[in-house]
Amino acid sequence: MSGEALFLLERKKFHASLLEGTLTIDKNGIHSNADKDSRVSREIARHIATQLRVQVMSERAAAQTSGANFEGACASFVLNTFGQLDHIRPGDWLVQQVGGRNRRLIASFDQYSHLIALDRAAKGNRELAAALGNDYTITPDIIVSRRLIDDHAINSSNFIVDSSTAQRASLRGANGGLPILHASISCKWTLRSDRAQNARSEALNLIRNRKGRLPHAVVVTAEPSPSRIASIALGTGDIDCTYHFALNELILAVEELDFPDAKEMLDILIEGKRLRDISDLPLDLAV
């Protein structure tokens, strides 16, 4: 095959979209995803930006604006890549950028439909609300869901189901169920300790509150500092994996800048299968 691979082209488009006002440099030479008080963060961010050819001069946008723009870029990337894997992972898929922190959207999927009743009960009972706290609150940034399959499609190649069988299967549209949540993607333009813990909490809520199959729970970040990436990427049991918006560029940055501690932590994260590039995400979602 000749020409550039689809994933490479989409990765370039993803970065190009961020260069239109999200990934910028201010008058002091500090990039918008860097911590101005950390030399390691500033230098790594600068090196990555140089590789990506960042040229837009701008004051740092409000965190909310940068976050929303980053979510939009990630959603477009997932849509344009995972959407091309139907031959590997067939299905009628929907990719949505949630936005606005819609707490009730999660209840429109099969595994979490019972949360509507739980939310209603908590609102009518102060003691129950106090006991539950936020343990059932799940507000993903991006969701990937699968629509249900009708019997005509199920039986297209063979007579597989009839009215007396598979009457409770979640994927079967004839059973009157809801779409299935396939993945919850949390987008973090930068990582501070509170943002990392928010992502962990939501992933744990996905695990604890589901009825049925567990969706993928992943984090995508543009954080330049390996030690801060480690705050969300290290450990297992909640997040499937963390994906960096420019991992190849991050690897080169820590090597050429000669930050031994940052390089050691980055090696731990990568070799421990806790950190991957955003181009790995679509195929991981196809598992």
N, C-alpha and C positions, 0 to 999 in steps of 0.2 A: 504494500500500500504506500502511496506517495502523499506528500503534503503533511500538514500538521495534524496531530491527533485532536479529536473533538475536545477531550478534557483539557489539553493544553490551550486550545483556543478559548475555551470558556474560562479558564483560569486567568488568562490575559484580559478578557472582557471584565471579569470580576474585579481585578486590580484597577483597570481603567476606570470603572465606575466609582471606585473609592477615591481616585485622584481628582474627581470633579467636585471637590469641596469638603470631603471627609478626612482624607489623609493629606494634611497640609503642613506648612512650615511657617512659624511666626517671625516677627521682626528680629527676635533674639536667636533665631536658628534652631528653635526647639520644635520638634514635630508633634503633631496633635495626638499621637498615641503614646507619647513619652511622659514619664514623670520628671518634671523640671528639676526636682530636688535630688535626683539619682543620676550620677554620672554614667553608670552602667546602662540604665534605661535610655538616657539621652543618646549615648554613642551607638548602641545597638539599633535604636529607632532610626538614627541618621543613616547608618550603613544600609539598613533594609530599604529606606526611602530612596537612597541613591541608586540601589539596584533596580527599584521600581520606577525610577526617574520622576520622582515627585518634584514639581516645580511651582505649584500653586502657593502663593504667599497669602496668608490669611491668619487672623486671630483665631484661637481655638474656639470651635463652636461649642454651644452648650452641650453638656453630657447627654441630655435627652435627645438632642438633634443628631449628634454623632451616632448614638446607639440606634436610633430609628433608621438612619441611612445605612448603617452596617447590617442591620436586620434585613433591609430591603435587598441589599447586594447579595447577602447569603441566600435569601429565598430565591432570587433569580438564578443563582448558580445551581442550587439544588434542582429547581424546576428544569433547567436546560441540560442537566447532566443525568440525574436519576431518571428523568423522563425519557431518556434514550436507551434505557436498559430493559425494555419490555421483553426482549428475547431471553434475558437472564432471569428477570423477576417480573413475570406477567402480572397484570392487575390493572384495575381502573383507579389510578392514583390521583390524589389532589394535594397540592402543596399550597399552604396558606401562610402568609405573614399575619400573625394575630393582631398585633398593635392594640393600643388602648387598654391593655391588661384586662381583657374580657374574662372574668372569673367563671362565667357560666358556659363558655364555649366547650370546655373539656367534657362537660356532661352531655354533649351531643354525640358522644362516641360510645360504642357498645360497652367497653370495659369500665366506663365511669358514669354511666347514665344514672346510677343510684345516688350520685352526689347532689342532684337537684333536690331529692327528698331530704337529704342530710342538711343541706343549706337551709331549706324551708323550716325544718325542725329546729335548727339552731337559732334562727331569727325569732322564733316564737318561744324560746326557752332560754333565759339568761344563764341558768346553771349549765345547761348543755353547751351553750356557746362558749362559756368559760372553760369547760372541760375539754372541748375540741380544739380551742385556739385556732391556729391556722393549719392544723395538721391535714386538712383536706383541700387546702387551697393550691391549685395548680394553674399557672398562667404561662404556658410556653410562649416563646417569641415566634417560632415557626413550627407548624405541625405538618406532618405527612400522614394522610389517611387513605384508606382503601374503601371504595364503594363496594356494596354487596353484589353478589352474582345471581342472576335469575336462573331458573331451572332450564330454560332453553340453552343457555351457555354451558351449564354444568353437564347437560345431556347431549351436547353437540356431537361428540365422537362416539358415545355409547350411552345406553340407557342406565344411568347411574343412580338417580334418586327418584322416588315417587312420593305420593302423599303419606305413606306409612313409615317412611324412613327419614333419618337426619332432620327430625322435626325441631331440634333445638340448636343446630349448628349455627354459629354466629355469622359465618360467611354467606349463608344461603338467604337470598332476598325474600323468598317465599315465606320465611319465618317471621317477617315483619320487624326485623331488628334495625339497629343503627349502624352507620359506617364504623369501621375498625380503625382505631388510632395505631398507626404504624411507627411513628417516630415523633419525639419531642426534641426540638433543637433550641438550646439556649445560646443567645449571641451576646458576647461580652467584648465591647470595643477595647476596653482595658480591664485589668483585674486588680481590685483592692480586696482586702480580706472579707469585707461585707458582701461584695458581689459574688465572690467565690462561694461563700456559705449559702447565699440565696439559691444558687444553681444546685448545690448539693441538696438543700432542703426540698426543692421542687422535685428532684430526681427520686429522693426517698419517698415523697408523697405519691409519686407515680407507682412506686413499688408497693407501698402499703395499702393504697386505696383501690387498686385494680380488682376487677372481677373478670378473670380470663387472661389472655395473653399479655405479657409485659411488652410495652413498646420500647423501641430504642430510645435511650436518653443520652444525648451528646451535648457538648459545649463547643462552640467555635469562638475563637478570640483573636484579637490583633495585638495582644499584650507583648511587648518586646523583651521583658525581663524573665529569664528562665525560672528564677526563684519564685516569682509571682505566679507564673504558669503552674508551678508545682503545687501551689495552694489549692488548685482545683484538680490537677491531673494525677497527682500521687494518690495511691490507695485504690482499692477496688470495693465493689459492693453497691455503689450508687450510680456513678457516671460510667457509661460504656467506655468512652474514650473522649479525649480533648483533641480538637483539630485547630491548627494554626493557619491563619490566613496566608502566610508566606513562610512555611517551614524551611524550604530549601534556602531561601534568602537569610533566614535566621541562623541556620547552621553555618553558612559562610561568614556571617557577621561575627559570631562569637569566635570563630577560628582566626579570622584576620585581625580582630581587635585584641586578641590575646588576653581574654578574661578567663583564666583557668577555672575559677569556681563556677562561672556561668556555663562553661563548656562541659564541666563534669556533671552538673545538674541536667543539662540538656541531653547528654548521652544517657543518663539514667532514665529519663522520661521516654526517650525514643527506643532504647534497647529493651525497656520494660513494657513496651507496647501501650504506653499511656498517652503518647502524643504522636499525632500524624498530621500530614498536610491536608488542606481542604480538598485537594484533588482525590484523596483516599476516601472521602466521605460517601460519595454516591455508590461505590461498589460495596462499602461496608453496610449501607442501608439495604442493599440487595440480598444480604444474607438472610 
